[in-house]
């Protein structure tokens, strides 16, 4: 069953409502120490991508499972290491981190098949496994938008990310 949100629901409120247990977990909070793109941490990137995913989904006027959309997008980069470190296990990070994130997410949270598909396939087209759900397609798009923005400046929703994280 797809969980819906009202059109007037604020994006940050939806992310916080569906993803609070992830956002406030110790391991997720520790991802604030690991850099993702430019000066943006993995945690900031994940929250930004989740917010962008909700925003894009609301714009399409299609039905989505917002619970899964928020949670899958928060966990899509839940690989729990700094990929910038010179370590052989981090080689080919772009190709491998989705599987690592899926394993870690399944170990630490109860994830459903939609969330698993989102996490495993968010690196399409770099990884050749295409997304199979609407939520996974939205995540692929949101992740690319946020990564491009973060690489050249700062994350989307900078003030909202701070509000969500600081509480």
Helices and strands as residue ranges (DSSP letters): H 11-23, H 26-30, G 31-33, E 35-37, E 40-41, H 42-60, H 66-75, G 88-90, H 93-108, H 113-121, H 134-152, H 158-166
